Amino acid sequence: FKEVETVNAAGTSSQTLNYEVKDATFPKGYDVVYYKLETTDLNGKISFSKVITVNVALNNNVSKLYPNPANDKITLAYHSSKQQILRFQFFDASAKLMQVQNKLIQSGINQIEFDVSLLATGMYLIKWENNTEKFIKVKN
């Protein structure tokens, strides 16, 4: 991993604070790029976030769902041309609607996480706009 940018914290807050950085050193010629955050507390303790994967090859209306098969969470990498709220519908193998989730999608590549822990073991489809992805839910 290489450092992209250092951002100073805004300080202690009782509200969630969001930070955003554009990667000006974005590597060319790769299909996938990995990122993790390093945070340093006031006492000097350093911790790292989980590693996220960005599929650089994604274009408009192209998606990738992982891990597949899944236990309790799945992530959809999805490129959107605009900020919008999308309605995601989860169907079981018999086409029965099992779950609906609305998510705010940003312009660009999104990593959208879904909790599927309450779904029974089996095959499912996620549908949104004109897109469909299939995944297998396995036991926890």
C-alpha positions in Angstrom: 0.0 0.0 0.0 1.1 3.6 -0.7 -0.2 6.7 1.0 -2.7 8.6 -1.1 -3.3 11.6 1.2 -3.3 12.6 4.9 -6.5 14.2 6.3 -6.5 15.9 9.7 -9.4 14.9 11.9 -12.1 17.6 12.6 -11.9 16.7 16.3 -14.2 15.1 18.8 -17.9 15.0 17.8 -21.1 13.3 18.9 -22.1 13.1 15.2 -20.7 11.0 12.4 -18.1 12.9 10.4 -17.4 12.0 6.8 -14.2 12.5 5.0 -13.5 12.3 1.2 -10.3 12.0 -0.8 -9.8 11.7 -4.5 -6.9 9.5 -5.5 -4.8 11.7 -7.8 -2.2 8.8 -8.0 -4.8 6.3 -9.3 -2.8 3.6 -11.1 -3.3 3.0 -14.8 -3.5 -0.4 -16.4 -5.1 -2.3 -13.4 -8.5 -3.9 -13.2 -8.7 -3.8 -9.4 -7.2 -1.4 -6.8 -7.2 -2.1 -3.1 -7.5 0.6 -0.3 -7.4 0.7 3.5 -7.6 3.5 5.9 -5.0 4.1 8.6 -6.2 6.2 11.6 -4.2 7.5 14.5 -5.9 8.3 17.8 -4.9 11.3 20.0 -3.0 8.9 22.2 -0.9 7.8 19.1 -2.6 4.4 18.7 -2.7 3.3 15.0 -5.5 1.1 13.5 -6.4 0.0 10.0 -9.8 -0.4 8.3 -10.7 -3.5 6.4 -9.4 -3.6 2.9 -11.9 -2.5 0.2 -11.6 -3.5 -3.5 -12.4 -1.1 -6.3 -13.1 -2.6 -9.7 -11.5 0.0 -12.0 -12.8 -1.8 -15.1 -16.4 -0.9 -14.2 -18.2 1.2 -16.7 -21.8 2.7 -16.6 -24.4 0.1 -15.6 -21.8 -2.6 -15.1 -21.7 -4.4 -11.7 -19.9 -7.0 -9.8 -21.3 -8.8 -6.7 -19.0 -10.5 -4.2 -18.4 -12.7 -2.3 -20.4 -15.3 -4.1 -21.4 -17.6 -2.4 -22.1 -15.4 0.6 -22.7 -15.9 4.3 -24.1 -12.8 5.9 -23.0 -9.8 3.7 -22.6 -9.2 0.1 -21.1 -6.2 -1.7 -22.2 -4.8 -5.0 -19.6 -2.8 -6.9 -21.6 -0.6 -9.2 -20.8 2.4 -11.4 -23.5 5.1 -11.6 -23.4 8.2 -13.9 -25.3 10.3 -11.2 -26.3 10.4 -7.6 -29.6 8.7 -7.0 -31.6 6.5 -4.8 -31.9 3.0 -6.1 -34.5 0.4 -5.1 -32.9 -3.1 -4.8 -35.3 -6.1 -4.8 -34.2 -9.5 -3.6 -36.1 -12.5 -5.1 -35.7 -16.2 -4.2 -35.4 -19.0 -6.8 -39.2 -19.2 -7.0 -39.4 -15.5 -7.9 -40.9 -14.6 -4.5 -39.9 -11.1 -3.4 -38.0 -11.5 -0.1 -36.6 -8.1 0.6 -36.5 -4.5 -0.7 -33.7 -2.1 0.2 -33.3 1.5 -1.0 -29.8 2.8 -1.2 -28.3 6.2 -1.9 -25.9 5.8 -4.8 -23.2 8.4 -5.6 -21.9 9.3 -9.0 -19.0 7.1 -9.8 -18.0 3.7 -8.5 -20.0 2.6 -5.4 -19.3 -0.3 -3.0 -22.9 -1.1 -1.8 -23.1 -3.5 1.2 -26.2 -5.6 1.9 -27.0 -7.7 5.0 -28.3 -11.1 3.8 -27.9 -12.9 7.1 -31.7 -13.3 7.6 -32.1 -15.0 4.2 -32.4 -18.8 4.1 -29.7 -20.9 2.3 -30.4 -20.8 -1.5 -30.1 -18.9 -4.7 -31.3 -15.3 -5.0 -31.6 -12.5 -7.6 -31.0 -8.9 -6.9 -32.8 -6.6 -9.3 -32.5 -2.8 -9.7 -33.2 -0.6 -12.7 -32.5 -2.8 -15.7 -29.9 -4.9 -13.9 -29.9 -8.3 -12.3 -27.3 -10.2 -10.3 -27.4 -13.7 -9.0 -25.9 -14.9 -5.7 -25.9 -18.0 -3.6 -26.6 -17.7 0.2 -24.9 -20.4 2.3 -25.2 -21.2 6.0 -23.6 -18.9 8.5 
